[in-house]
Amino acid sequence: MTSRQTIVKNSEEEKKFVKKLRNKISNMDMTNILNSNTLEHVTQEFATIIKDLWNKYSKLVNITK
């Protein structure tokens, strides 16, 4: 048996995940993004947002044959 983290398609968790993700991305500071240090910071912030929301709304499921 294999386990993995997932968000069930068309579930309330998926709707909340997408809504919060859109909200957080739209509130990110994108000024001066052409600076390589700023680009790295924005990319890291984006990755952290996704990871945090994924951990909040996903659940561990068992994959069986």
PDB file of N, CA, C and O in Angstrom:
ATOM      1  N   MET A   1       0.847  -1.182   0.000  1.00  0.00           N
ATOM      2  CA  MET A   1       0.000   0.000   0.000  1.00  0.00           C
ATOM      3  C   MET A   1       0.896   1.251   0.000  1.00  0.00           C
ATOM      4  O   MET A   1       1.919   1.297   0.684  1.00  0.00           O
ATOM      5  N   THR A   2       0.501   2.229  -0.757  1.00  0.00           N
ATOM      6  CA  THR A   2       1.231   3.484  -0.862  1.00  0.00           C
ATOM      7  C   THR A   2       0.359   4.614  -0.326  1.00  0.00           C
ATOM      8  O   THR A   2      -0.857   4.604  -0.516  1.00  0.00           O
ATOM      9  N   SER A   3       0.969   5.579   0.339  1.00  0.00           N
ATOM     10  CA  SER A   3       0.244   6.742   0.850  1.00  0.00           C
ATOM     11  C   SER A   3       0.758   8.002   0.176  1.00  0.00           C
ATOM     12  O   SER A   3       1.926   8.085  -0.205  1.00  0.00           O
ATOM     13  N   ARG A   4      -0.119   8.976   0.034  1.00  0.00           N
ATOM     14  CA  ARG A   4       0.306  10.275  -0.492  1.00  0.00           C
ATOM     15  C   ARG A   4      -0.652  11.363  -0.032  1.00  0.00           C
ATOM     16  O   ARG A   4      -1.803  11.098   0.316  1.00  0.00           O
ATOM     17  N   GLN A   5      -0.153  12.592  -0.039  1.00  0.00           N
ATOM     18  CA  GLN A   5      -0.969  13.757   0.313  1.00  0.00           C
ATOM     19  C   GLN A   5      -1.762  14.181  -0.914  1.00  0.00           C
ATOM     20  O   GLN A   5      -1.223  14.224  -2.020  1.00  0.00           O
ATOM     21  N   THR A   6      -3.024  14.490  -0.726  1.00  0.00           N
ATOM     22  CA  THR A   6      -3.849  14.923  -1.842  1.00  0.00           C
ATOM     23  C   THR A   6      -4.969  15.834  -1.358  1.00  0.00           C
ATOM     24  O   THR A   6      -5.318  15.854  -0.178  1.00  0.00           O
ATOM     25  N   ILE A   7      -5.510  16.573  -2.289  1.00  0.00           N
ATOM     26  CA  ILE A   7      -6.734  17.339  -2.054  1.00  0.00           C
ATOM     27  C   ILE A   7      -7.749  16.778  -3.038  1.00  0.00           C
ATOM     28  O   ILE A   7      -7.508  16.752  -4.245  1.00  0.00           O
ATOM     29  N   VAL A   8      -8.879  16.333  -2.517  1.00  0.00           N
ATOM     30  CA  VAL A   8      -9.897  15.711  -3.354  1.00  0.00           C
ATOM     31  C   VAL A   8     -10.469  16.740  -4.327  1.00  0.00           C
ATOM     32  O   VAL A   8     -10.859  17.840  -3.937  1.00  0.00           O
ATOM     33  N   LYS A   9     -10.507  16.350  -5.608  1.00  0.00           N
ATOM     34  CA  LYS A   9     -11.018  17.217  -6.657  1.00  0.00           C
ATOM     35  C   LYS A   9     -12.468  17.608  -6.359  1.00  0.00           C
ATOM     36  O   LYS A   9     -13.278  16.774  -5.953  1.00  0.00           O
ATOM     37  N   ASN A  10     -12.778  18.884  -6.566  1.00  0.00           N
ATOM     38  CA  ASN A  10     -14.113  19.464  -6.374  1.00  0.00           C
ATOM     39  C   ASN A  10     -14.601  19.423  -4.930  1.00  0.00           C
ATOM     40  O   ASN A  10     -15.800  19.552  -4.684  1.00  0.00           O
ATOM     41  N   SER A  11     -13.701  19.246  -3.981  1.00  0.00           N
ATOM     42  CA  SER A  11     -14.075  19.225  -2.563  1.00  0.00           C
ATOM     43  C   SER A  11     -14.058  20.644  -1.992  1.00  0.00           C
ATOM     44  O   SER A  11     -13.562  21.576  -2.625  1.00  0.00           O
ATOM     45  N   GLU A  12     -14.606  20.787  -0.791  1.00  0.00           N
ATOM     46  CA  GLU A  12     -14.552  22.078  -0.098  1.00  0.00           C
ATOM     47  C   GLU A  12     -13.106  22.470   0.181  1.00  0.00           C
ATOM     48  O   GLU A  12     -12.751  23.647   0.111  1.00  0.00           O
ATOM     49  N   GLU A  13     -12.275  21.482   0.496  1.00  0.00           N
ATOM     50  CA  GLU A  13     -10.856  21.760   0.749  1.00  0.00           C
ATOM     51  C   GLU A  13     -10.179  22.327  -0.487  1.00  0.00           C
ATOM     52  O   GLU A  13      -9.375  23.254  -0.385  1.00  0.00           O
ATOM     53  N   GLU A  14     -10.500  21.775  -1.664  1.00  0.00           N
ATOM     54  CA  GLU A  14      -9.922  22.284  -2.900  1.00  0.00           C
ATOM     55  C   GLU A  14     -10.375  23.723  -3.147  1.00  0.00           C
ATOM     56  O   GLU A  14      -9.571  24.570  -3.537  1.00  0.00           O
ATOM     57  N   LYS A  15     -11.641  23.995  -2.924  1.00  0.00           N
ATOM     58  CA  LYS A  15     -12.159  25.358  -3.121  1.00  0.00           C
ATOM     59  C   LYS A  15     -11.476  26.334  -2.182  1.00  0.00           C
ATOM     60  O   LYS A  15     -11.105  27.435  -2.589  1.00  0.00           O
ATOM     61  N   LYS A  16     -11.307  25.936  -0.919  1.00  0.00           N
ATOM     62  CA  LYS A  16     -10.636  26.810   0.051  1.00  0.00           C
ATOM     63  C   LYS A  16      -9.173  27.003  -0.317  1.00  0.00           C
ATOM     64  O   LYS A  16      -8.652  28.114  -0.227  1.00  0.00           O
ATOM     65  N   PHE A  17      -8.503  25.923  -0.734  1.00  0.00           N
ATOM     66  CA  PHE A  17      -7.100  25.993  -1.136  1.00  0.00           C
ATOM     67  C   PHE A  17      -6.917  26.998  -2.275  1.00  0.00           C
ATOM     68  O   PHE A  17      -6.056  27.875  -2.210  1.00  0.00           O
ATOM     69  N   VAL A  18      -7.733  26.858  -3.314  1.00  0.00           N
ATOM     70  CA  VAL A  18      -7.618  27.738  -4.484  1.00  0.00           C
ATOM     71  C   VAL A  18      -7.945  29.182  -4.112  1.00  0.00           C
ATOM     72  O   VAL A  18      -7.255  30.105  -4.546  1.00  0.00           O
ATOM     73  N   LYS A  19      -8.976  29.381  -3.323  1.00  0.00           N
ATOM     74  CA  LYS A  19      -9.378  30.737  -2.920  1.00  0.00           C
ATOM     75  C   LYS A  19      -8.270  31.417  -2.116  1.00  0.00           C
ATOM     76  O   LYS A  19      -7.921  32.567  -2.378  1.00  0.00           O
ATOM     77  N   LYS A  20      -7.724  30.700  -1.138  1.00  0.00           N
ATOM     78  CA  LYS A  20      -6.652  31.271  -0.306  1.00  0.00           C
ATOM     79  C   LYS A  20      -5.388  31.508  -1.138  1.00  0.00           C
ATOM     80  O   LYS A  20      -4.703  32.513  -0.954  1.00  0.00           O
ATOM     81  N   LEU A  21      -5.078  30.578  -2.059  1.00  0.00           N
ATOM     82  CA  LEU A  21      -3.903  30.729  -2.910  1.00  0.00           C
ATOM     83  C   LEU A  21      -4.027  31.972  -3.782  1.00  0.00           C
ATOM     84  O   LEU A  21      -3.090  32.764  -3.877  1.00  0.00           O
ATOM     85  N   ARG A  22      -5.163  32.138  -4.407  1.00  0.00           N
ATOM     86  CA  ARG A  22      -5.390  33.343  -5.242  1.00  0.00           C
ATOM     87  C   ARG A  22      -5.244  34.613  -4.418  1.00  0.00           C
ATOM     88  O   ARG A  22      -4.620  35.581  -4.854  1.00  0.00           O
ATOM     89  N   ASN A  23      -5.822  34.600  -3.227  1.00  0.00           N
ATOM     90  CA  ASN A  23      -5.782  35.769  -2.352  1.00  0.00           C
ATOM     91  C   ASN A  23      -4.336  36.095  -1.968  1.00  0.00           C
ATOM     92  O   ASN A  23      -3.911  37.246  -2.066  1.00  0.00           O
ATOM     93  N   LYS A  24      -3.595  35.097  -1.539  1.00  0.00           N
ATOM     94  CA  LYS A  24      -2.219  35.331  -1.101  1.00  0.00           C
ATOM     95  C   LYS A  24      -1.318  35.760  -2.257  1.00  0.00           C
ATOM     96  O   LYS A  24      -0.457  36.620  -2.076  1.00  0.00           O
ATOM     97  N   ILE A  25      -1.504  35.172  -3.446  1.00  0.00           N
ATOM     98  CA  ILE A  25      -0.701  35.571  -4.603  1.00  0.00           C
ATOM     99  C   ILE A  25      -1.006  37.010  -4.999  1.00  0.00           C
ATOM    100  O   ILE A  25      -0.097  37.774  -5.323  1.00  0.00           O
ATOM    101  N   SER A  26      -2.277  37.376  -4.975  1.00  0.00           N
ATOM    102  CA  SER A  26      -2.639  38.747  -5.360  1.00  0.00           C
ATOM    103  C   SER A  26      -2.111  39.775  -4.367  1.00  0.00           C
ATOM    104  O   SER A  26      -1.967  40.947  -4.714  1.00  0.00           O
ATOM    105  N   ASN A  27      -1.821  39.359  -3.141  1.00  0.00           N
ATOM    106  CA  ASN A  27      -1.295  40.279  -2.129  1.00  0.00           C
ATOM    107  C   ASN A  27       0.227  40.280  -2.033  1.00  0.00           C
ATOM    108  O   ASN A  27       0.795  40.999  -1.210  1.00  0.00           O
ATOM    109  N   MET A  28       0.893  39.480  -2.868  1.00  0.00           N
ATOM    110  CA  MET A  28       2.360  39.457  -2.848  1.00  0.00           C
ATOM    111  C   MET A  28       2.913  40.758  -3.424  1.00  0.00           C
ATOM    112  O   MET A  28       2.344  41.333  -4.352  1.00  0.00           O
ATOM    113  N   ASP A  29       4.028  41.209  -2.858  1.00  0.00           N
ATOM    114  CA  ASP A  29       4.687  42.418  -3.333  1.00  0.00           C
ATOM    115  C   ASP A  29       5.541  42.081  -4.548  1.00  0.00           C
ATOM    116  O   ASP A  29       6.559  41.401  -4.425  1.00  0.00           O
ATOM    117  N   MET A  30       5.129  42.554  -5.720  1.00  0.00           N
ATOM    118  CA  MET A  30       5.841  42.251  -6.963  1.00  0.00           C
ATOM    119  C   MET A  30       6.653  43.446  -7.465  1.00  0.00           C
ATOM    120  O   MET A  30       7.137  43.430  -8.597  1.00  0.00           O
ATOM    121  N   THR A  31       6.805  44.466  -6.647  1.00  0.00           N
ATOM    122  CA  THR A  31       7.595  45.622  -7.073  1.00  0.00           C
ATOM    123  C   THR A  31       9.068  45.235  -7.145  1.00  0.00           C
ATOM    124  O   THR A  31       9.552  44.445  -6.334  1.00  0.00           O
ATOM    125  N   ASN A  32       9.746  45.774  -8.081  1.00  0.00           N
ATOM    126  CA  ASN A  32      11.184  45.526  -8.282  1.00  0.00           C
ATOM    127  C   ASN A  32      11.506  44.051  -8.488  1.00  0.00           C
ATOM    128  O   ASN A  32      12.563  43.591  -8.057  1.00  0.00           O
ATOM    129  N   ILE A  33      10.629  43.308  -9.131  1.00  0.00           N
ATOM    130  CA  ILE A  33      10.846  41.869  -9.324  1.00  0.00           C
ATOM    131  C   ILE A  33      12.006  41.582 -10.281  1.00  0.00           C
ATOM    132  O   ILE A  33      12.489  40.450 -10.331  1.00  0.00           O
ATOM    133  N   LEU A  34      12.455  42.569 -11.032  1.00  0.00           N
ATOM    134  CA  LEU A  34      13.553  42.344 -11.968  1.00  0.00           C
ATOM    135  C   LEU A  34      14.898  42.204 -11.262  1.00  0.00           C
ATOM    136  O   LEU A  34      15.850  41.693 -11.852  1.00  0.00           O
ATOM    137  N   ASN A  35      14.991  42.637 -10.037  1.00  0.00           N
ATOM    138  CA  ASN A  35      16.199  42.456  -9.248  1.00  0.00           C
ATOM    139  C   ASN A  35      16.313  40.979  -8.892  1.00  0.00           C
ATOM    140  O   ASN A  35      15.339  40.396  -8.415  1.00  0.00           O
ATOM    141  N   SER A  36      17.469  40.353  -9.106  1.00  0.00           N
ATOM    142  CA  SER A  36      17.604  38.906  -8.895  1.00  0.00           C
ATOM    143  C   SER A  36      17.362  38.510  -7.440  1.00  0.00           C
ATOM    144  O   SER A  36      16.798  37.447  -7.181  1.00  0.00           O
ATOM    145  N   ASN A  37      17.777  39.344  -6.490  1.00  0.00           N
ATOM    146  CA  ASN A  37      17.529  39.043  -5.076  1.00  0.00           C
ATOM    147  C   ASN A  37      16.036  39.088  -4.773  1.00  0.00           C
ATOM    148  O   ASN A  37      15.522  38.256  -4.025  1.00  0.00           O
ATOM    149  N   THR A  38      15.354  40.049  -5.349  1.00  0.00           N
ATOM    150  CA  THR A  38      13.915  40.168  -5.142  1.00  0.00           C
ATOM    151  C   THR A  38      13.189  39.005  -5.795  1.00  0.00           C
ATOM    152  O   THR A  38      12.250  38.458  -5.217  1.00  0.00           O
ATOM    153  N   LEU A  39      13.611  38.621  -6.990  1.00  0.00           N
ATOM    154  CA  LEU A  39      13.001  37.488  -7.677  1.00  0.00           C
ATOM    155  C   LEU A  39      13.156  36.221  -6.845  1.00  0.00           C
ATOM    156  O   LEU A  39      12.215  35.438  -6.721  1.00  0.00           O
ATOM    157  N   GLU A  40      14.326  36.021  -6.284  1.00  0.00           N
ATOM    158  CA  GLU A  40      14.556  34.852  -5.429  1.00  0.00           C
ATOM    159  C   GLU A  40      13.648  34.900  -4.203  1.00  0.00           C
ATOM    160  O   GLU A  40      13.082  33.881  -3.807  1.00  0.00           O
ATOM    161  N   HIS A  41      13.510  36.065  -3.611  1.00  0.00           N
ATOM    162  CA  HIS A  41      12.647  36.226  -2.439  1.00  0.00           C
ATOM    163  C   HIS A  41      11.182  35.937  -2.790  1.00  0.00           C
ATOM    164  O   HIS A  41      10.499  35.224  -2.055  1.00  0.00           O
ATOM    165  N   VAL A  42      10.704  36.483  -3.901  1.00  0.00           N
ATOM    166  CA  VAL A  42       9.315  36.266  -4.321  1.00  0.00           C
ATOM    167  C   VAL A  42       9.073  34.790  -4.626  1.00  0.00           C
ATOM    168  O   VAL A  42       8.030  34.241  -4.271  1.00  0.00           O
ATOM    169  N   THR A  43      10.039  34.149  -5.285  1.00  0.00           N
ATOM    170  CA  THR A  43       9.912  32.728  -5.598  1.00  0.00           C
ATOM    171  C   THR A  43       9.850  31.901  -4.323  1.00  0.00           C
ATOM    172  O   THR A  43       9.042  30.978  -4.223  1.00  0.00           O
ATOM    173  N   GLN A  44      10.686  32.219  -3.357  1.00  0.00           N
ATOM    174  CA  GLN A  44      10.683  31.505  -2.076  1.00  0.00           C
ATOM    175  C   GLN A  44       9.372  31.749  -1.325  1.00  0.00           C
ATOM    176  O   GLN A  44       8.815  30.829  -0.725  1.00  0.00           O
ATOM    177  N   GLU A  45       8.889  32.980  -1.359  1.00  0.00           N
ATOM    178  CA  GLU A  45       7.618  33.308  -0.705  1.00  0.00           C
ATOM    179  C   GLU A  45       6.470  32.529  -1.347  1.00  0.00           C
ATOM    180  O   GLU A  45       5.600  32.010  -0.647  1.00  0.00           O
ATOM    181  N   PHE A  46       6.471  32.447  -2.668  1.00  0.00           N
ATOM    182  CA  PHE A  46       5.450  31.694  -3.396  1.00  0.00           C
ATOM    183  C   PHE A  46       5.482  30.212  -3.004  1.00  0.00           C
ATOM    184  O   PHE A  46       4.438  29.609  -2.756  1.00  0.00           O
ATOM    185  N   ALA A  47       6.676  29.638  -2.951  1.00  0.00           N
ATOM    186  CA  ALA A  47       6.820  28.228  -2.568  1.00  0.00           C
ATOM    187  C   ALA A  47       6.320  27.991  -1.144  1.00  0.00           C
ATOM    188  O   ALA A  47       5.670  26.982  -0.872  1.00  0.00           O
ATOM    189  N   THR A  48       6.618  28.903  -0.252  1.00  0.00           N
ATOM    190  CA  THR A  48       6.171  28.783   1.133  1.00  0.00           C
ATOM    191  C   THR A  48       4.653  28.868   1.231  1.00  0.00           C
ATOM    192  O   THR A  48       4.037  28.115   1.986  1.00  0.00           O
ATOM    193  N   ILE A  49       4.054  29.764   0.486  1.00  0.00           N
ATOM    194  CA  ILE A  49       2.593  29.899   0.474  1.00  0.00           C
ATOM    195  C   ILE A  49       1.951  28.587   0.030  1.00  0.00           C
ATOM    196  O   ILE A  49       1.028  28.095   0.679  1.00  0.00           O
ATOM    197  N   ILE A  50       2.434  28.025  -1.067  1.00  0.00           N
ATOM    198  CA  ILE A  50       1.867  26.773  -1.577  1.00  0.00           C
ATOM    199  C   ILE A  50       2.052  25.650  -0.558  1.00  0.00           C
ATOM    200  O   ILE A  50       1.112  24.906  -0.278  1.00  0.00           O
ATOM    201  N   LYS A  51       3.252  25.525  -0.005  1.00  0.00           N
ATOM    202  CA  LYS A  51       3.530  24.462   0.962  1.00  0.00           C
ATOM    203  C   LYS A  51       2.611  24.582   2.179  1.00  0.00           C
ATOM    204  O   LYS A  51       2.034  23.587   2.618  1.00  0.00           O
ATOM    205  N   ASP A  52       2.475  25.784   2.720  1.00  0.00           N
ATOM    206  CA  ASP A  52       1.642  25.985   3.903  1.00  0.00           C
ATOM    207  C   ASP A  52       0.177  25.667   3.621  1.00  0.00           C
ATOM    208  O   ASP A  52      -0.482  25.002   4.421  1.00  0.00           O
ATOM    209  N   LEU A  53      -0.332  26.141   2.487  1.00  0.00           N
ATOM    210  CA  LEU A  53      -1.730  25.870   2.148  1.00  0.00           C
ATOM    211  C   LEU A  53      -1.940  24.391   1.838  1.00  0.00           C
ATOM    212  O   LEU A  53      -2.966  23.823   2.214  1.00  0.00           O
ATOM    213  N   TRP A  54      -0.986  23.764   1.161  1.00  0.00           N
ATOM    214  CA  TRP A  54      -1.092  22.334   0.856  1.00  0.00           C
ATOM    215  C   TRP A  54      -1.169  21.531   2.156  1.00  0.00           C
ATOM    216  O   TRP A  54      -2.005  20.638   2.299  1.00  0.00           O
ATOM    217  N   ASN A  55      -0.292  21.860   3.093  1.00  0.00           N
ATOM    218  CA  ASN A  55      -0.294  21.150   4.371  1.00  0.00           C
ATOM    219  C   ASN A  55      -1.592  21.374   5.151  1.00  0.00           C
ATOM    220  O   ASN A  55      -2.041  20.494   5.886  1.00  0.00           O
ATOM    221  N   LYS A  56      -2.182  22.536   4.988  1.00  0.00           N
ATOM    222  CA  LYS A  56      -3.426  22.838   5.698  1.00  0.00           C
ATOM    223  C   LYS A  56      -4.632  22.107   5.100  1.00  0.00           C
ATOM    224  O   LYS A  56      -5.479  21.613   5.844  1.00  0.00           O
ATOM    225  N   TYR A  57      -4.720  22.032   3.779  1.00  0.00           N
ATOM    226  CA  TYR A  57      -5.929  21.522   3.124  1.00  0.00           C
ATOM    227  C   TYR A  57      -5.820  20.112   2.544  1.00  0.00           C
ATOM    228  O   TYR A  57      -6.839  19.531   2.170  1.00  0.00           O
ATOM    229  N   SER A  58      -4.634  19.555   2.461  1.00  0.00           N
ATOM    230  CA  SER A  58      -4.507  18.198   1.916  1.00  0.00           C
ATOM    231  C   SER A  58      -4.639  17.174   3.046  1.00  0.00           C
ATOM    232  O   SER A  58      -4.557  17.506   4.229  1.00  0.00           O
ATOM    233  N   LYS A  59      -4.842  15.937   2.644  1.00  0.00           N
ATOM    234  CA  LYS A  59      -4.897  14.863   3.631  1.00  0.00           C
ATOM    235  C   LYS A  59      -4.169  13.649   3.079  1.00  0.00           C
ATOM    236  O   LYS A  59      -4.008  13.497   1.868  1.00  0.00           O
ATOM    237  N   LEU A  60      -3.731  12.790   3.989  1.00  0.00           N
ATOM    238  CA  LEU A  60      -3.022  11.578   3.626  1.00  0.00           C
ATOM    239  C   LEU A  60      -4.028  10.509   3.246  1.00  0.00           C
ATOM    240  O   LEU A  60      -4.938  10.194   4.013  1.00  0.00           O
ATOM    241  N   VAL A  61      -3.855   9.951   2.045  1.00  0.00           N
ATOM    242  CA  VAL A  61      -4.739   8.869   1.593  1.00  0.00           C
ATOM    243  C   VAL A  61      -3.896   7.654   1.238  1.00  0.00           C
ATOM    244  O   VAL A  61      -2.730   7.776   0.864  1.00  0.00           O
ATOM    245  N   ASN A  62      -4.498   6.495   1.358  1.00  0.00           N
ATOM    246  CA  ASN A  62      -3.837   5.251   0.998  1.00  0.00           C
ATOM    247  C   ASN A  62      -4.240   4.859  -0.418  1.00  0.00           C
ATOM    248  O   ASN A  62      -5.425   4.847  -0.754  1.00  0.00           O
ATOM    249  N   ILE A  63      -3.251   4.540  -1.244  1.00  0.00           N
ATOM    250  CA  ILE A  63      -3.478   4.124  -2.610  1.00  0.00           C
ATOM    251  C   ILE A  63      -3.393   2.587  -2.624  1.00  0.00           C
ATOM    252  O   ILE A  63      -2.385   2.011  -2.213  1.00  0.00           O
ATOM    253  N   THR A  64      -4.439   1.946  -3.092  1.00  0.00           N
ATOM    254  CA  THR A  64      -4.437   0.491  -3.155  1.00  0.00           C
ATOM    255  C   THR A  64      -4.697   0.041  -4.584  1.00  0.00           C
ATOM    256  O   THR A  64      -5.213   0.803  -5.402  1.00  0.00           O
ATOM    257  N   LYS A  65      -4.342  -1.181  -4.871  1.00  0.00           N
ATOM    258  CA  LYS A  65      -4.566  -1.714  -6.215  1.00  0.00           C
ATOM    259  C   LYS A  65      -5.938  -2.317  -6.327  1.00  0.00           C
ATOM    260  O   LYS A  65      -6.308  -2.817  -7.389  1.00  0.00           O
TER     261      LYS A  65
END
